[in-house]
Amino acid sequence: MFTIEHDFDATVITLVDEGSLPLQEDITINAFAECVTLEQLDPRTDRVQMITLSPEQLRDLAAALDLPEGIYQIREVPEDKG
């Protein structure tokens, strides 16, 4: 299950684990114009852990989910203006 909320400066997505036990803590994804953050409570320390991805890292992650093992580099192809 997940929720989506549109705030003033970010889109906030919360992922709720409905899988098999043991369940993981919710993950909150904040999508800003300049970066995306992922936050999850660490129950061992009772602290929220955060990871920040650049737009390029997020693009690479999305592409990697559908690719086999290997090393990849996404290159921008210039638009043909002719």
C-alpha positions as CSV (number, residue, x, y, z in Angstrom):
1,M,0.0,0.0,0.0
2,F,1.2,3.6,-0.6
3,T,0.0,7.1,-0.3
4,I,0.8,10.2,-2.4
5,E,0.5,13.8,-1.2
6,H,1.5,17.0,-3.0
7,D,3.0,19.5,-0.7
8,F,4.1,23.1,-1.6
9,D,7.7,22.1,-2.5
10,A,7.6,18.3,-2.8
11,T,5.6,15.2,-3.6
12,V,5.6,12.9,-0.7
13,I,5.1,9.2,-1.2
14,T,4.8,6.8,1.8
15,L,5.3,3.0,1.2
16,V,3.7,0.7,3.7
17,D,5.0,-2.8,3.9
18,E,2.2,-5.4,3.5
19,G,4.4,-8.3,2.7
20,S,5.3,-11.3,4.8
21,L,6.3,-11.0,8.5
22,P,8.5,-9.5,9.7
23,L,7.2,-6.3,8.2
24,Q,9.6,-3.4,7.5
25,E,9.1,0.2,8.7
26,D,7.3,2.6,6.4
27,I,9.5,4.4,3.8
28,T,8.8,8.1,3.1
29,I,10.0,9.4,-0.3
30,N,10.2,13.2,-0.7
31,A,10.6,14.3,-4.4
32,F,11.9,17.8,-4.7
33,A,13.0,19.5,-7.9
34,E,16.7,19.2,-7.0
35,C,16.8,15.8,-5.2
36,V,14.8,12.8,-3.8
37,T,15.1,11.7,-0.2
38,L,14.2,8.3,1.2
39,E,13.5,8.1,5.0
40,Q,12.9,5.1,7.2
41,L,12.8,4.7,10.9
42,D,15.5,2.4,12.3
43,P,13.8,0.6,15.2
44,R,17.2,-0.5,16.6
45,T,18.3,3.1,17.2
46,D,14.8,4.8,17.1
47,R,16.3,7.3,14.6
48,V,15.2,8.1,11.1
49,Q,17.8,7.2,8.4
50,M,17.9,9.3,5.3
51,I,19.3,8.7,1.8
52,T,19.5,11.5,-0.7
53,L,19.5,10.8,-4.5
54,S,20.2,13.3,-7.3
55,P,17.8,13.3,-10.2
56,E,20.5,11.4,-12.2
57,Q,20.8,8.7,-9.5
58,L,17.0,8.3,-9.4
59,R,17.0,7.9,-13.2
60,D,19.7,5.3,-13.1
61,L,17.9,3.4,-10.3
62,A,14.7,3.3,-12.3
63,A,16.5,2.0,-15.4
64,A,18.5,-0.6,-13.3
65,L,15.3,-2.2,-12.1
66,D,14.6,-3.6,-15.6
67,L,18.1,-4.6,-16.6
68,P,20.2,-7.7,-16.2
69,E,23.6,-7.9,-14.5
70,G,26.3,-5.6,-15.9
71,I,27.8,-2.1,-16.0
72,Y,25.7,0.6,-17.6
73,Q,25.9,4.3,-18.3
74,I,23.0,6.3,-19.6
75,R,24.0,8.9,-22.1
76,E,21.8,11.8,-23.2
77,V,21.3,11.8,-27.0
78,P,21.2,15.3,-28.4
79,E,18.0,16.1,-30.2
80,D,18.2,16.3,-34.0
81,K,17.3,19.8,-34.9
82,G,17.3,19.3,-38.7
